[in-house]
Amino acid sequence: MTPQRLSLFLFLLLVVIAGSACGKKGNVPQAPPPGAPANAAAPEQYHQTDAATLAIPQTKFFKGSIGSRLGLQMKLTRDGERLTGNYSYQKVGTKIDLKGTIDKDGNLTLEELDTGGKQTGLFKGNWLTDKDTGLISVVGNWAKPNSEKKTAFSLHEESIEFSGGVELAAKQIKETNKKLHYQIEADYPQAAGAVDNRFEKFNQEARNLVTRQVSEFKKQMVGDAKDVATEPIPAVEDKSSVPGSTLEIGYNIALAKDDLISIQFDLGSYSSGAAHPNSSSAVLNYDVKAGKVLKLADLFNPGAKYLATLSSYCIRDLKKQKDKLPDDAQIDSGAAAQSKNYQSWTITKKGLEITFDAYQVGSYAAGPQSVVVPYSALKEIIRSDGPLAQFVK
């Protein structure tokens, strides 16, 4: 073969190899999302995830419990296979350091450490990604070192996206009154870590919302005691058969960003001697930029019939749940286009979430119901300069 032909042959061979490599590059499958089996096909919503994105350290905030009573908050930073962070029990508040690992299948191990670096506990579980919301859940077991006794734990990610080291910490009001035979446990969030005072009013509003509920409950207890002043207070040994009155307030963070915070409070109360406890909800939607509590009307164009739009969507959605909500008339009434029916709402990334308290659209046994109204169904009436505009595509 002449030198010229050899050169031509080598050139054509390189072209073929390059073309083959390009063709293969376009068919490389994406890595499965965290929590998916190693051999599972990646769901459609994760097709845009690439190695560069996964390599960026991500900090996430969780809320959950160990067992049925030990409520906790956890902060975790994931950097590749390494996990670091801390957690605290809401009733205590002291932060406990965490370090551990997570593999490609979402299996994680977290050691909890005391101030001297000694291991005091071990979390082992799975890191799971919700296909619809993209939020993370962590479930598994917690145990003390060298102990075979395990306690189930579960955590769910809260949609917190503050910058500059700002965090939401849980504060608690706890009170027991033996004379009036009641207990109070009420949690509320407080923003901390800001270099300025832009969250000061939010903190005040959150604290005031809960203290008002506590004050009203205590007044009711005093009033109830006056009504039964002639009746003997149950002796200590009888309290197991005559439960005392209770007030419990917890909260869920629907959204927390530098410019917008949306919180739902869950209120549970029981009056001694009643047939069953009561539950209700309250919300705090706060515009950080404007420094004010948002009303539902603030989200929509002036004059827009937003209640009619919300009502129409919610009624259709609720009537699909025939197994839990068989009474169409109660749905039509409880979700009618009246402001009293739409007092409990929160802002999420997916849409405006409406909560209907127990009895509102169904029986007590059915419990509270919620409907997420997608922003696509509201885009024609959302204020272009309002807090929801950032979610409208």
Protein Blocks (a to p, Z undefined) as FASTA:
>chain_A
ZZklmmmmmmmmmmmmmmmmmmmmmmpccdddehiafkbccdfklmmpcfklmmpccddd
ddddehjllgcddddddehjaccdddddfklopacdddddddfkopacdddddfkopafb
dcdddddddfklopacdddddddehiabdcdddddddddfbehhiacdddddddddfkno
paddddddddehiabfklmmmmmmmmmmmmmmmmmmmmmmmmmmmmmmmpccddfklmmm
mccdddddddddfbdcfkbccdddddddddehiabdcdddddddddfknopacdfklmpc
ehiafklmmmmmmmmmmmmmmmlmmclklmmmmmmccfklmmbccddfkbccddddehkl
mcfklopadddddfklmmmmgcfkbmklmmpZZ
